């Protein structure tokens, strides 16, 4: 019954948004109410569950999204993004720019959460696409694939670290084998999938697609933009601060004052705030831009992401209803007596959980817990089990996941377009990731 209820909820959600054209946030909350009641959540508790889902989702993202949107807007309005785009396009050329984006996104993805990486990279991607007169999606697809794969597979991201702890395996082993699995996965799910999608669904690649986050695109004279060094430092400062904090975590004693200061500065919220304040000075005040004009850019950025934040919160409400309604526990019971390869079983359990409840972290942690007995009774490399669970945790991102709605809003896609582009991409990266893990199991 829980699986049928989820299917019914998804069908109602699609009907409300596509057929009735109801606001997406309102549709998500409505469906969350219906599904929650059908799953047996008490009528007096259902509103609290929805509020908790919205709050937990936005609590970890709202600050980063807000500050990131303002930073991105300043980078765009000052011409810094234009400068970066021009230099990159001249260095790599139109033919190689996709691979340059993949490489940069993967490196950045090692340090940043998927959501934060999108906020930081999208302004640059947007400007490059406009300058080269290509569809933003042509660069955004491989960018998002690289970020998502790094987020799900590799330490120091929270889910891989937590899974490694459950399986009691050193992070170094996970990282070493993870890189071997991630590289082919990114190539297949990024550039190769991108070219295939362009052939079978060319209409989604709109050359003049305007990002919901960036708003109206402005062209500049190169001489009036900030120099390349200032532009790059400003755009990548959140990344720099977070990377420094991540590295120092392994090099400095956790009890030292320096370590605590570095970790404080390098937390995503603080890193984004520091970067924004530096951008206000370097891209604005230092160049004699009036504070009133800077404030207008920041205000415009917040106005543009307001509805997106509500939609992401609605996705969090739907996810929380599924978790509280016991869907994870129900799926767990389906795999109590399976007798498959531990790697395949761990992947399948996690993938089914991910598709049902919409949360990468919950699916990963629950799947890992279910797979521990399988590992204990086999000789499989524990690091490969971590990677198998990580691969399963990104499977089939659809309407019950907040990430799905982020991609829809950020990439300016319709619901149908997101289901036909992003959802298959997450299924592909999950399956290819599993294949890479199985190949590695032949040697390790």
Protein Blocks (a to p, Z undefined) as FASTA:
>chain_A
ZZmmmmmmmmmmmmmmmmnopafklmmmmmmmmmmmmnopafklmmmmmmmmmmmmmmmm
mmmmmmmmmmmmmmmmnommmmmmmmmmmmnommlmmmmmmmmmmmmmmmpcfklmmmmm
mmmmmmmmmmnopafklmmmmmmmmmmmmmmmpccbfklmmmmmmnopafklmmmmmmmm
mmmmmmmmmmmmmmmmmmmmmmlmcfklccfklmpaddddfklpccfklmmmmmmmmmmm
mmmmmmmmmmpcfkbmklmmmmmmmpmklmmmmmmmmmmmmmmmmnopafklmmmmmmmm
mmmmmmmmmmmmmmmmmmmmmmmnommmmmmmmmmmgccdfklmmmmmmmmmmmmnopak
lmmmmmmmmmmmmmmmpcbdfklmmmmmmmmmmgoiafkbfklmmmmmmnopafklmmmm
mmmmmmmmmmmmmmmmmmmmmmZZ
